[in-house]
Amino acid sequence: MILVQEALIEARGAETGNGLSSVGTKNNTVNNCSKANNSLNAIALFSGGGGLDLGFSAAGFNIRISCDIDAFSCKTLELNSGKRPFYNHAKAMQADITKISANDLLEKANLKKESVDLLIGGPPCQAFSIFGQRKGLNDPRGNLVWDYLRILQEIQPTAFVFENVAGLKSIHNGSLYDEILNSLELGGLYTVSAHSYQLANFGIPQFRDRIFFIGTKTGKLVPIMNSTHGNSDCANVPYRTASEALRQLPEPGKSSDIPNHSGRKHSQRIIDRYHGLEFGERDPNTRINKLHPERPSYTIIVGSDKGGGKGHVHPFSPREVTPRESARMQTFPDWWEFYGTGRHVIRQVGNAVPPLFAAQLAEHVKMHVFNAKRKRSYDELIEILGLDYLQD
């Protein structure tokens, strides 16, 4: 399989005007990674609705260019630029990654590749998700993994973060996971750490499993983050709950000035059925669950290519949650507006990495890769992002 993927990367590089370059050996190291107090330049791939971009920006990274094929997502990234001091640099590039080169990205970002500190991104995860059909590399979206790798090889930043669903570890009996892990090393140029996280264990009011590969040129592995919330041995703070995420929100409708806070209209039959559900019970027809107010939300999902995903059933109102309420479970601040309507919004929300977790991960990367002296705390990041609904 390695030879097949190398051929694909090389072919894509030839198509976009960049061939493969020498990737060095395992002894390659970075002479100076002490840039944590200065501007750290990042390039974001597969940005979607902006979860990783927003979180890493809150932690002080300068996202010089964000790339996504979806026009609605790119509009979202630009729509929110300037709303907060730390997020005033958004430049979105709508493009099919299979048809662009690293040079295209660098030109748009006005960067030389030597100035790129970090590459972040999560190739579309539906091909690997337990909620999808798990086609893996048989799904065209699965092959976008190798385009991330191609861009990584062309730029060779100081470090990278590659995000995907936990299902990546089991598809093709684990061979795909091993192949990606080995390929991301680029022949020894990067030392790669891979960690799986249940995001609810980090103060996200939603159960969501994700895996993160972090590669560095320092020769050092990045340690796993210790859980801070929930029932683990390391955690001493309760889970954040669905009711906490939903507090201070008015009922949806035209009178609300909060963006993306309007929902589906239900027939009386559906309203009656939702009203009769117990907390945590699944509706037999729509196959969505009623949220338990004292537990984190179930995973926010996207749905199929034929339509957007549905939210869960609100714990106190007999209706499905609005895109804004789903965005709250994902820890997007209310000032962050998603461009589009209906399925365009819920797909951006459902595909995202929760910004609050992304910010915690970014602080971890700053400390262990770029020699930052301290991490901002969970509460500090809540304040920076403007997550008033999670402030105690």
C-alpha positions in Angstrom: 0.0 0.0 0.0 2.9 2.4 0.7 4.1 2.3 -2.9 0.5 2.9 -4.1 0.1 6.0 -1.9 3.6 7.3 -2.9 2.6 7.0 -6.5 -0.6 8.9 -5.8 1.2 11.7 -4.0 3.8 12.0 -6.7 1.2 12.0 -9.5 -0.8 14.8 -7.7 2.4 16.7 -7.2 3.2 16.5 -10.9 -0.4 17.6 -11.8 -0.1 20.7 -9.6 3.4 21.6 -10.5 5.3 20.3 -7.5 7.2 17.1 -7.4 8.5 15.3 -4.3 11.5 16.7 -2.5 14.0 15.1 -0.2 12.6 14.5 3.2 15.8 13.9 5.2 16.5 11.4 7.9 15.4 10.8 11.4 18.3 12.8 12.7 16.9 16.0 11.2 16.0 18.5 13.9 14.9 22.1 14.2 17.7 24.3 15.5 15.3 26.9 17.0 11.7 26.3 17.9 11.5 29.1 20.5 8.9 31.2 18.7 6.1 30.8 21.1 6.2 34.5 22.2 6.3 35.6 18.6 3.9 35.2 15.7 3.5 31.6 14.7 2.4 31.2 11.1 0.0 28.4 10.2 -1.8 27.2 7.0 -5.1 25.4 7.4 -6.5 22.8 5.0 -10.0 21.5 5.0 -11.0 24.4 7.2 -14.8 23.9 6.9 -16.8 26.0 9.3 -13.6 27.0 11.2 -13.3 25.0 14.4 -9.6 24.3 14.2 -8.9 27.7 12.7 -10.8 29.5 15.4 -9.3 27.5 18.3 -5.7 27.8 17.0 -6.2 31.6 16.4 -7.4 32.0 20.0 -4.2 30.3 21.2 -2.1 32.9 19.3 -1.4 31.2 15.9 -1.6 33.4 12.8 -3.7 31.5 10.2 -2.3 33.0 7.1 -4.5 31.1 4.7 -7.5 28.7 5.1 -8.4 26.4 2.3 -11.7 24.5 1.6 -13.6 23.4 -1.4 -16.9 24.5 0.1 -17.9 28.1 -0.8 -20.2 28.4 2.2 -17.4 27.5 4.6 -15.1 30.0 3.0 -17.7 32.7 3.3 -18.1 31.8 7.0 -14.4 32.2 7.7 -14.3 35.6 6.0 -17.6 36.8 7.5 -16.2 36.5 11.1 -12.8 38.1 10.5 -12.3 41.2 12.6 -15.0 40.4 15.1 -12.3 39.6 17.7 -8.8 40.9 18.0 -7.3 37.5 17.7 -9.3 36.6 14.6 -8.7 39.5 12.2 -6.6 37.8 9.6 -8.9 35.4 7.8 -8.1 34.8 4.2 -10.0 31.9 2.7 -9.1 30.1 -0.5 -11.9 28.2 -2.1 -10.3 25.4 -4.1 -10.2 21.7 -4.8 -7.1 20.5 -3.0 -6.4 17.9 -5.6 -5.9 20.7 -8.1 -3.6 23.1 -6.2 0.0 23.0 -5.0 1.7 24.2 -2.0 3.0 27.2 -4.0 -0.6 28.2 -4.7 -1.2 28.3 -0.9 2.0 30.1 -0.1 1.4 32.7 -2.7 -2.1 33.5 -1.3 -0.7 33.5 2.2 2.2 35.8 1.1 4.6 33.4 2.8 7.8 31.5 2.0 7.7 27.9 3.0 10.5 28.5 5.5 8.2 30.8 7.4 5.4 28.2 7.9 5.5 27.0 11.5 2.4 24.7 11.4 0.1 22.9 9.0 -3.3 22.0 10.4 -6.3 20.2 9.0 -8.7 17.3 9.0 -9.5 15.6 5.7 -13.2 14.8 5.3 -14.0 12.1 7.9 -17.2 10.6 6.5 -15.2 7.9 4.7 -13.9 6.7 8.1 -16.7 7.5 10.5 -18.7 4.9 12.3 -21.7 7.0 11.4 -21.0 6.7 7.7 -20.7 3.7 5.5 -17.0 3.3 6.4 -15.7 2.9 2.8 -12.3 4.3 3.7 -10.0 4.7 0.7 -12.7 3.3 -1.5 -14.5 6.6 -1.0 -13.0 9.5 -3.0 -13.1 11.6 0.2 -10.8 9.1 1.8 -8.1 9.7 -0.8 -7.9 13.4 0.3 -5.8 12.1 3.1 -2.9 11.8 0.6 -3.4 15.3 -0.6 -2.8 16.6 2.9 0.3 14.5 2.9 1.4 15.9 -0.4 1.0 19.5 0.8 2.9 18.6 4.0 5.7 17.2 1.9 5.9 20.2 -0.3 5.9 22.8 2.5 7.7 20.8 5.3 6.6 23.1 8.2 8.1 22.9 11.7 5.1 20.9 12.8 1.7 19.7 11.7 -1.6 18.6 13.2 -3.8 16.1 11.4 -7.2 15.4 12.8 -9.7 12.7 12.0 -12.4 10.4 13.5 -11.6 7.6 15.9 -13.0 5.2 13.3 -9.8 5.7 11.3 -8.1 3.2 13.7 -10.4 0.3 12.9 -11.2 0.5 9.2 -9.3 -1.9 6.9 -8.4 -3.8 10.1 -6.2 -1.0 11.3 -3.9 -1.1 8.2 -5.1 2.4 7.0 -4.2 3.9 10.4 -0.7 2.3 10.4 -0.2 3.5 6.8 -1.1 7.1 7.6 1.0 7.1 10.7 4.0 5.8 8.8 3.5 8.0 5.8 3.2 11.2 8.0 6.8 10.6 9.1 8.0 11.5 5.6 10.8 9.1 5.7 12.0 10.2 9.2 11.7 14.0 8.8 8.9 14.1 11.4 8.5 12.4 14.7 4.7 11.6 14.9 2.6 11.3 18.0 -1.0 9.9 17.7 -3.5 10.3 20.4 -7.2 9.6 20.7 -9.4 11.9 22.7 -12.9 11.8 24.1 -13.6 15.5 23.9 -16.1 15.5 26.7 -13.2 14.7 29.0 -11.8 18.2 28.2 -14.9 20.3 29.1 -16.7 20.0 25.8 -20.5 19.6 26.4 -20.6 16.8 23.8 -19.4 13.2 23.6 -17.1 13.2 20.5 -14.2 10.8 19.8 -11.4 12.2 17.7 -7.8 11.2 16.8 -5.0 13.7 16.4 -1.6 13.1 14.7 1.0 15.7 15.7 4.3 15.7 13.8 7.4 17.7 14.7 10.9 18.1 13.4 12.3 18.3 17.0 12.7 14.6 17.3 10.5 14.6 20.4 7.1 12.9 20.8 4.3 15.2 22.0 2.7 13.7 25.1 -1.0 13.0 25.4 -3.0 15.7 27.2 -4.5 14.7 30.6 -8.3 14.7 30.9 -9.7 17.5 32.9 -13.4 16.7 33.2 -15.5 13.6 33.7 -14.9 10.3 35.4 -11.3 9.6 34.5 -8.5 9.2 37.1 -7.0 12.5 36.1 -10.2 14.5 36.1 -11.6 16.2 39.1 -14.3 18.4 37.4 -17.7 17.1 36.3 -18.6 16.9 32.6 -20.1 20.1 31.0 -23.7 19.3 30.2 -26.2 20.0 27.5 -28.2 22.3 29.8 -25.1 24.4 30.4 -24.5 24.7 26.7 -28.1 25.8 26.1 -28.4 28.3 28.9 -29.2 32.0 28.2 -30.5 31.1 24.7 -34.0 32.4 23.9 -36.5 30.2 22.0 -35.7 30.2 18.3 -37.6 32.4 15.9 -37.4 35.6 13.9 -37.3 37.7 17.0 -33.9 36.2 18.0 -30.9 38.3 17.1 -28.6 35.3 17.5 -27.4 34.0 14.1 -28.4 30.6 12.9 -31.0 30.2 15.7 -34.0 29.1 13.7 -35.1 25.5 13.4 -37.3 23.0 11.6 -41.1 23.3 11.8 -42.7 20.1 13.1 -46.1 18.7 12.7 -48.3 18.3 15.8 -47.8 14.5 15.5 -44.0 14.9 15.7 -44.3 17.5 18.5 -46.4 15.0 20.6 -44.0 12.2 20.0 -41.0 14.3 21.0 -42.8 15.5 24.1 -43.3 11.9 25.2 -39.6 11.0 25.0 -37.7 10.4 28.2 -34.2 12.0 28.5 -31.8 10.0 26.5 -34.5 8.1 24.6 -34.3 7.7 20.8 -37.2 8.6 18.6 -38.1 5.5 16.5 -38.9 7.4 13.4 -36.3 10.2 13.1 -33.7 8.0 15.0 -32.4 11.0 17.0 -32.1 11.2 20.8 -33.6 13.5 23.3 -30.7 15.2 25.1 -30.2 14.5 28.8 -29.8 17.9 30.5 -27.3 16.7 33.0 -25.0 14.9 30.5 -23.0 16.0 27.6 -24.8 16.0 24.2 -24.6 13.1 21.9 -22.2 13.6 19.0 -23.3 16.3 16.5 -23.4 14.5 13.2 -23.5 15.8 9.6 -25.7 13.5 7.7 -25.2 12.1 4.2 -24.3 13.8 0.9 -28.0 13.8 0.0 -28.9 16.2 2.9 -27.8 17.8 6.1 -27.8 16.1 9.4 -30.4 16.5 12.0 -29.9 17.9 15.5 -30.9 16.0 18.6 -34.2 16.6 20.4 -34.1 19.5 22.8 -34.3 18.4 26.4 -37.1 20.8 27.4 -38.9 21.8 24.2 -40.5 19.2 21.9 -38.4 20.1 18.9 -35.1 19.4 17.3 -32.3 21.7 18.3 -31.4 24.6 16.0 -28.0 24.9 14.2 -27.0 27.5 16.8 -27.8 25.1 19.7 -25.7 22.4 17.9 -23.0 25.0 17.5 -23.2 25.6 21.3 -22.6 21.8 21.9 -19.5 22.2 19.6 -18.4 25.3 21.7 -18.7 27.9 18.9 -19.3 31.3 20.4 -22.6 33.1 19.5 -20.7 35.8 17.7 -19.4 33.2 15.2 -21.9 33.3 12.3 -22.2 30.5 9.8 -22.9 31.5 6.2 -25.8 29.8 4.4 -29.0 28.2 5.5 -30.3 24.7 6.4 -28.0 21.9 5.5 -25.1 24.2 4.6 -24.9 25.4 8.2 -25.4 22.1 9.9 -22.7 20.5 7.8 -20.3 23.2 8.8 -21.2 22.7 12.5 -21.2 18.9 12.4 -17.8 18.6 10.6 -16.0 20.9 12.9 -13.5 20.3 15.7 -14.9 22.1 18.8 -13.0 25.4 19.0 -12.5 25.1 22.7 -10.8 21.8 22.4 -8.8 23.1 19.4 -7.6 25.9 21.6 -6.5 23.6 24.3 -4.7 21.4 21.8 -3.0 24.5 20.3 -1.7 25.5 23.7 -0.4 22.0 24.2 1.4 22.2 20.9 2.8 25.6 21.7 4.4 24.3 24.9 5.7 21.0 23.6 6.8 22.0 20.1 7.4 25.8 20.3 8.7 26.0 23.9 5.9 28.2 25.3 6.5 28.8 29.0 2.9 28.1 30.1 -0.5 27.0 28.8 -3.6 29.2 29.0 -6.1 27.6 31.2 -9.5 26.2 30.2 -11.2 29.2 31.8 -8.9 31.7 30.1 -9.7 30.1 26.7 -13.4 30.3 27.4 -13.0 34.0 28.1 -10.9 34.6 25.0 -13.3 32.8 22.7 -16.3 34.6 24.3 -18.1 31.4 25.4 -20.3 33.3 28.0 -22.6 30.3 28.3 -19.8 28.2 29.7 -18.6 30.7 32.2 -19.5 29.9 35.8 
